[in-house]
Amino acid sequence: MIEDGFLTLSSAGILAAMNYIGYLLGAIHVSKLKRHHTFYLKTGLMATVLVTLLSAATCNQAAFFWPLFGLAAVAGVLLVIAFAARIRTQPALATAMIVQGAGVASVVFFHDAKGLLIATLLTGLGFLSIMQLSMRLAREVTQGAVARTVAVLTSGYATGQLIGPLISSLSVTLFHSLEPALLLAAAGLVAGGILVLLGIKNTA
């Protein structure tokens, strides 16, 4: 997007910050809700759809893909809720990780809007649902208090958030491209999904 003139480096940073501020404010708001949960959920979904449609009308890719990512993330959570009673957590989490890995890799193999669209949808679908399924799996495999397992998962997530940008910076420095970092991330997601599918046992 920066190379195509849709964003500058600074505006991309601001856009990303606004995205995470939105998640933070939403999480804080939901944590304080005592009633009318359905109303706020439906209102939020309708607002997201409206923003996505307005973004599409502007023909601005940068403005369009962020709300689309949010819609995909919401869709992923709703799919998990809808099929919670019909699917096992372990294969569902493995599938979500592998699908997100494919989304990350898609921008490497498709250097156009098609790749960005695939990446937006697939990574969005797994963005929140992976966390949701991970917490559910933690409860299923942990005997007794689940706080320690959740703390380990949170630490792992925080470590990934720290290492990711460093690897991206190293990729740009060594290869003048983000593609090696993206492929590494995709491989990590796929490998993680396979390990979840084959290696998790109820021994925590």
C-alpha positions as CSV (number, residue, x, y, z in Angstrom):
1,M,0.0,0.0,0.0
2,I,2.9,2.4,0.8
3,E,4.5,1.6,-2.6
4,D,1.2,2.2,-4.4
5,G,0.8,5.5,-2.7
6,F,-2.2,4.6,-0.6
7,L,-0.3,5.1,2.6
8,T,2.8,6.7,4.0
9,L,4.8,5.0,6.7
10,S,3.6,7.4,9.3
11,S,-0.1,7.1,8.3
12,A,0.2,3.3,8.3
13,G,1.4,3.4,11.8
14,I,-1.5,5.7,12.8
15,L,-4.0,3.5,11.1
16,A,-2.6,0.4,12.9
17,A,-2.7,2.3,16.2
18,M,-6.3,3.3,15.6
19,N,-7.2,-0.4,14.8
20,Y,-5.7,-1.6,18.1
21,I,-7.3,1.3,20.1
22,G,-10.6,0.2,18.7
23,Y,-10.0,-3.4,20.0
24,L,-8.9,-2.0,23.4
25,L,-11.9,0.3,23.8
26,G,-14.3,-2.4,22.6
27,A,-12.8,-4.9,25.1
28,I,-13.0,-2.4,28.0
29,H,-16.6,-1.5,27.1
30,V,-17.6,-5.2,27.0
31,S,-15.9,-6.0,30.3
32,K,-18.1,-3.4,32.0
33,L,-21.4,-4.5,30.4
34,K,-24.0,-5.8,32.8
35,R,-26.9,-6.0,30.3
36,H,-28.0,-5.3,26.8
37,H,-25.1,-7.5,25.4
38,T,-27.1,-8.5,22.3
39,F,-28.0,-4.9,21.5
40,Y,-24.4,-3.8,21.6
41,L,-23.2,-6.8,19.6
42,K,-25.8,-6.2,16.8
43,T,-25.1,-2.4,16.8
44,G,-21.3,-3.0,16.6
45,L,-21.8,-5.5,13.7
46,M,-24.1,-3.1,11.8
47,A,-21.6,-0.2,12.3
48,T,-18.7,-2.4,11.0
49,V,-20.7,-3.4,7.9
50,L,-21.6,0.3,7.3
51,V,-18.0,1.4,7.6
52,T,-16.9,-1.4,5.3
53,L,-19.4,-0.4,2.6
54,L,-18.5,3.3,2.9
55,S,-14.8,2.4,2.6
56,A,-15.6,0.4,-0.5
57,A,-17.4,3.4,-1.9
58,T,-14.3,5.6,-1.6
59,C,-12.3,3.1,-3.7
60,N,-9.5,3.5,-1.2
61,Q,-7.9,0.1,-0.5
62,A,-6.2,1.2,2.7
63,A,-9.6,2.3,4.1
64,F,-11.4,-0.8,2.8
65,F,-9.2,-3.6,4.0
66,W,-9.0,-2.6,7.7
67,P,-12.8,-2.8,8.3
68,L,-12.9,-6.0,6.2
69,F,-10.3,-7.5,8.5
70,G,-12.5,-6.5,11.5
71,L,-15.5,-8.1,9.9
72,A,-13.6,-11.3,9.2
73,A,-12.4,-11.4,12.8
74,V,-16.0,-11.0,14.1
75,A,-17.1,-13.7,11.7
76,G,-14.4,-16.1,13.0
77,V,-15.7,-15.6,16.6
78,L,-19.3,-16.1,15.6
79,L,-18.4,-19.3,13.7
80,V,-16.7,-20.7,16.8
81,I,-19.8,-19.8,18.9
82,A,-22.2,-21.2,16.4
83,F,-20.4,-24.6,16.0
84,A,-19.1,-24.8,19.6
85,A,-21.3,-27.8,20.4
86,R,-20.5,-29.7,17.2
87,I,-16.7,-29.4,16.8
88,R,-13.8,-30.5,19.0
89,T,-11.6,-27.7,20.2
90,Q,-8.3,-29.3,19.2
91,P,-8.9,-29.8,15.5
92,A,-10.8,-26.5,15.3
93,L,-7.8,-24.6,16.7
94,A,-5.4,-26.5,14.4
95,T,-7.5,-25.6,11.4
96,A,-7.8,-21.9,12.4
97,M,-4.0,-21.7,12.7
98,I,-3.3,-23.4,9.4
99,V,-5.9,-21.2,7.6
100,Q,-4.3,-18.1,9.1
101,G,-0.9,-19.4,8.0
102,A,-2.2,-19.7,4.4
103,G,-3.5,-16.1,4.7
104,V,-0.1,-14.8,5.8
105,A,1.6,-16.6,2.9
106,S,-0.9,-15.5,0.3
107,V,0.6,-12.0,0.1
108,V,3.9,-13.6,-0.9
109,F,2.4,-15.6,-3.7
110,F,-0.1,-13.1,-5.0
111,H,1.5,-9.6,-5.4
112,D,-1.7,-7.7,-6.0
113,A,-5.1,-6.8,-4.5
114,K,-6.2,-10.5,-4.7
115,G,-3.4,-11.6,-2.4
116,L,-4.2,-8.8,0.0
117,L,-7.9,-9.7,-0.1
118,I,-7.2,-13.4,0.7
119,A,-4.8,-12.4,3.4
120,T,-7.3,-10.0,5.0
121,L,-10.1,-12.6,5.1
122,L,-8.0,-15.6,6.2
123,T,-5.9,-13.8,8.8
124,G,-9.0,-12.0,10.0
125,L,-10.9,-15.2,10.5
126,G,-8.2,-16.6,12.7
127,F,-7.3,-13.4,14.5
128,L,-9.7,-13.6,17.5
129,S,-10.9,-17.2,17.0
130,I,-7.4,-18.6,17.7
131,M,-7.3,-16.8,21.0
132,Q,-10.8,-17.9,21.8
133,L,-10.1,-21.6,21.0
134,S,-6.7,-21.5,22.7
135,M,-8.4,-20.3,26.0
136,R,-11.0,-23.0,25.6
137,L,-8.4,-25.7,25.0
138,A,-6.5,-24.4,28.0
139,R,-9.6,-25.0,30.2
140,E,-10.1,-28.4,28.8
141,V,-6.5,-29.7,29.3
142,T,-5.8,-28.1,32.7
143,Q,-6.7,-29.8,35.9
144,G,-7.6,-27.4,38.7
145,A,-7.0,-23.7,38.4
146,V,-6.5,-22.6,34.8
147,A,-4.8,-19.3,35.7
148,R,-1.3,-20.7,35.3
149,T,-2.0,-22.0,31.9
150,V,-3.6,-18.7,30.8
151,A,-0.5,-16.9,32.1
152,V,1.8,-19.1,30.0
153,L,-0.4,-18.5,26.9
154,T,-0.4,-14.8,27.5
155,S,3.4,-14.7,28.0
156,G,3.8,-16.6,24.8
157,Y,1.6,-14.2,22.9
158,A,3.5,-11.2,24.4
159,T,6.8,-12.8,23.4
160,G,5.5,-13.2,19.8
161,Q,4.4,-9.6,19.7
162,L,7.9,-8.6,20.7
163,I,9.8,-11.0,18.4
164,G,7.7,-10.4,15.3
165,P,8.7,-6.8,14.6
166,L,12.3,-7.7,15.2
167,I,12.3,-10.5,12.7
168,S,10.5,-8.2,10.2
169,S,13.2,-5.6,10.7
170,L,15.9,-8.2,10.2
171,S,14.2,-9.5,7.1
172,V,14.2,-6.0,5.6
173,T,17.8,-5.4,6.6
174,L,19.1,-8.7,5.2
175,F,16.8,-9.3,2.2
176,H,15.3,-5.9,1.5
177,S,11.9,-7.5,1.7
178,L,9.3,-8.7,4.2
179,E,8.6,-11.9,2.3
180,P,11.1,-14.1,4.3
181,A,9.5,-12.9,7.5
182,L,6.0,-13.5,6.2
183,L,7.0,-17.0,5.0
184,L,8.5,-17.8,8.4
185,A,5.4,-16.6,10.2
186,A,3.2,-18.7,7.9
187,A,5.4,-21.8,8.4
188,G,5.2,-21.2,12.2
189,L,1.4,-21.0,12.1
190,V,1.1,-24.2,10.0
191,A,3.6,-26.0,12.2
192,G,1.9,-24.9,15.3
193,G,-1.5,-26.1,13.9
194,I,0.0,-29.5,13.2
195,L,1.5,-29.7,16.7
196,V,-1.8,-28.8,18.2
197,L,-3.6,-31.4,16.2
198,L,-1.1,-34.2,16.9
199,G,0.7,-33.3,20.1
200,I,-1.7,-31.9,22.7
201,K,-2.6,-34.4,25.4
202,N,-4.7,-33.9,28.5
203,T,-1.7,-33.9,30.8
204,A,-1.5,-30.2,31.8
